[in-house]
Amino acid sequence: MVKEVGMSIKSAAMAITAVKKHKVPRTTLNDWILADHPPAFLPPLGRPTEISKEVEQKLVKVLKLCAAYQYPMRKSDLQVKI
């Protein structure tokens, strides 16, 4: 409702509460809406990834192909492929 209709977060929380008969705090709704757009000034959390997105996608492709042929893969098989 907030994104599609342009309703305020407070109004949307009250409307959901009225229809669903469950109290939805506006702060919770606000957190869900802001989750799509984290602030740009925050650095990424966690450790940097070991492999790039391209390598990861290639690895997924190999695993799916092996699964289609019912070829079991061990950890050591993957290490050789990379």
C-alpha positions as protocol buffer text, in pm:
chain_id: "A"
residue {
  index: 1
  type: MET
  ca { x: 0 y: 0 z: 0 }
}
residue {
  index: 2
  type: VAL
  ca { x: 284 y: 237 z: 84 }
}
residue {
  index: 3
  type: LYS
  ca { x: 474 y: 171 z: -238 }
}
residue {
  index: 4
  type: GLU
  ca { x: 183 y: 117 z: -476 }
}
residue {
  index: 5
  type: VAL
  ca { x: -79 y: 362 z: -352 }
}
residue {
  index: 6
  type: GLY
  ca { x: 145 y: 616 z: -182 }
}
residue {
  index: 7
  type: MET
  ca { x: -19 y: 572 z: 157 }
}
residue {
  index: 8
  type: SER
  ca { x: 174 y: 682 z: 464 }
}
residue {
  index: 9
  type: ILE
  ca { x: 335 y: 415 z: 679 }
}
residue {
  index: 10
  type: LYS
  ca { x: 116 y: 503 z: 975 }
}
residue {
  index: 11
  type: SER
  ca { x: -205 y: 485 z: 768 }
}
residue {
  index: 12
  type: ALA
  ca { x: -98 y: 155 z: 611 }
}
residue {
  index: 13
  type: ALA
  ca { x: -22 y: 5 z: 954 }
}
residue {
  index: 14
  type: MET
  ca { x: -365 y: 112 z: 1080 }
}
residue {
  index: 15
  type: ALA
  ca { x: -537 y: -27 z: 767 }
}
residue {
  index: 16
  type: ILE
  ca { x: -361 y: -363 z: 800 }
}
residue {
  index: 17
  type: THR
  ca { x: -454 y: -377 z: 1167 }
}
residue {
  index: 18
  type: ALA
  ca { x: -819 y: -307 z: 1082 }
}
residue {
  index: 19
  type: VAL
  ca { x: -840 y: -568 z: 804 }
}
residue {
  index: 20
  type: LYS
  ca { x: -624 y: -848 z: 946 }
}
residue {
  index: 21
  type: LYS
  ca { x: -725 y: -800 z: 1310 }
}
residue {
  index: 22
  type: HIS
  ca { x: -354 y: -822 z: 1401 }
}
residue {
  index: 23
  type: LYS
  ca { x: -170 y: -521 z: 1534 }
}
residue {
  index: 24
  type: VAL
  ca { x: 112 y: -423 z: 1301 }
}
residue {
  index: 25
  type: PRO
  ca { x: 347 y: -169 z: 1457 }
}
residue {
  index: 26
  type: ARG
  ca { x: 435 y: 112 z: 1217 }
}
residue {
  index: 27
  type: THR
  ca { x: 802 y: 72 z: 1310 }
}
residue {
  index: 28
  type: THR
  ca { x: 793 y: -288 z: 1186 }
}
residue {
  index: 29
  type: LEU
  ca { x: 630 y: -180 z: 861 }
}
residue {
  index: 30
  type: ASN
  ca { x: 889 y: 95 z: 827 }
}
residue {
  index: 31
  type: ASP
  ca { x: 1172 y: -156 z: 874 }
}
residue {
  index: 32
  type: TRP
  ca { x: 1027 y: -381 z: 602 }
}
residue {
  index: 33
  type: ILE
  ca { x: 995 y: -93 z: 359 }
}
residue {
  index: 34
  type: LEU
  ca { x: 1345 y: 40 z: 425 }
}
residue {
  index: 35
  type: ALA
  ca { x: 1494 y: -310 z: 388 }
}
residue {
  index: 36
  type: ASP
  ca { x: 1465 y: -273 z: 9 }
}
residue {
  index: 37
  type: HIS
  ca { x: 1677 y: 42 z: 13 }
}
residue {
  index: 38
  type: PRO
  ca { x: 1950 y: 37 z: 280 }
}
residue {
  index: 39
  type: PRO
  ca { x: 2122 y: 371 z: 337 }
}
residue {
  index: 40
  type: ALA
  ca { x: 2402 y: 432 z: 89 }
}
residue {
  index: 41
  type: PHE
  ca { x: 2638 y: 570 z: 353 }
}
residue {
  index: 42
  type: LEU
  ca { x: 2661 y: 238 z: 541 }
}
residue {
  index: 43
  type: PRO
  ca { x: 2953 y: 14 z: 444 }
}
residue {
  index: 44
  type: PRO
  ca { x: 2875 y: -348 z: 353 }
}
residue {
  index: 45
  type: LEU
  ca { x: 2878 y: -577 z: 655 }
}
residue {
  index: 46
  type: GLY
  ca { x: 3071 y: -898 z: 692 }
}
residue {
  index: 47
  type: ARG
  ca { x: 3381 y: -1033 z: 530 }
}
residue {
  index: 48
  type: PRO
  ca { x: 3445 y: -981 z: 160 }
}
residue {
  index: 49
  type: THR
  ca { x: 3352 y: -1276 z: -57 }
}
residue {
  index: 50
  type: GLU
  ca { x: 3622 y: -1518 z: -169 }
}
residue {
  index: 51
  type: ILE
  ca { x: 3495 y: -1557 z: -525 }
}
residue {
  index: 52
  type: SER
  ca { x: 3333 y: -1312 z: -762 }
}
residue {
  index: 53
  type: LYS
  ca { x: 2968 y: -1328 z: -867 }
}
residue {
  index: 54
  type: GLU
  ca { x: 3071 y: -1448 z: -1213 }
}
residue {
  index: 55
  type: VAL
  ca { x: 3271 y: -1741 z: -1075 }
}
residue {
  index: 56
  type: GLU
  ca { x: 2986 y: -1824 z: -840 }
}
residue {
  index: 57
  type: GLN
  ca { x: 2737 y: -1833 z: -1128 }
}
residue {
  index: 58
  type: LYS
  ca { x: 2969 y: -2060 z: -1329 }
}
residue {
  index: 59
  type: LEU
  ca { x: 2999 y: -2290 z: -1030 }
}
residue {
  index: 60
  type: VAL
  ca { x: 2621 y: -2305 z: -993 }
}
residue {
  index: 61
  type: LYS
  ca { x: 2592 y: -2388 z: -1363 }
}
residue {
  index: 62
  type: VAL
  ca { x: 2840 y: -2677 z: -1329 }
}
residue {
  index: 63
  type: LEU
  ca { x: 2661 y: -2810 z: -1021 }
}
residue {
  index: 64
  type: LYS
  ca { x: 2322 y: -2799 z: -1193 }
}
residue {
  index: 65
  type: LEU
  ca { x: 2464 y: -2974 z: -1499 }
}
residue {
  index: 66
  type: CYS
  ca { x: 2616 y: -3248 z: -1282 }
}
residue {
  index: 67
  type: ALA
  ca { x: 2286 y: -3286 z: -1096 }
}
residue {
  index: 68
  type: ALA
  ca { x: 2100 y: -3320 z: -1427 }
}
residue {
  index: 69
  type: TYR
  ca { x: 2330 y: -3609 z: -1523 }
}
residue {
  index: 70
  type: GLN
  ca { x: 2306 y: -3751 z: -1169 }
}
residue {
  index: 71
  type: TYR
  ca { x: 2682 y: -3720 z: -1127 }
}
residue {
  index: 72
  type: PRO
  ca { x: 2772 y: -3687 z: -758 }
}
residue {
  index: 73
  type: MET
  ca { x: 3024 y: -3418 z: -672 }
}
residue {
  index: 74
  type: ARG
  ca { x: 3254 y: -3418 z: -372 }
}
residue {
  index: 75
  type: LYS
  ca { x: 3417 y: -3112 z: -220 }
}
residue {
  index: 76
  type: SER
  ca { x: 3748 y: -3213 z: -373 }
}
residue {
  index: 77
  type: ASP
  ca { x: 3583 y: -3231 z: -719 }
}
residue {
  index: 78
  type: LEU
  ca { x: 3470 y: -2871 z: -683 }
}
residue {
  index: 79
  type: GLN
  ca { x: 3812 y: -2755 z: -571 }
}
residue {
  index: 80
  type: VAL
  ca { x: 3967 y: -2903 z: -885 }
}
residue {
  index: 81
  type: LYS
  ca { x: 3703 y: -2741 z: -1111 }
}
residue {
  index: 82
  type: ILE
  ca { x: 3770 y: -2394 z: -968 }
}
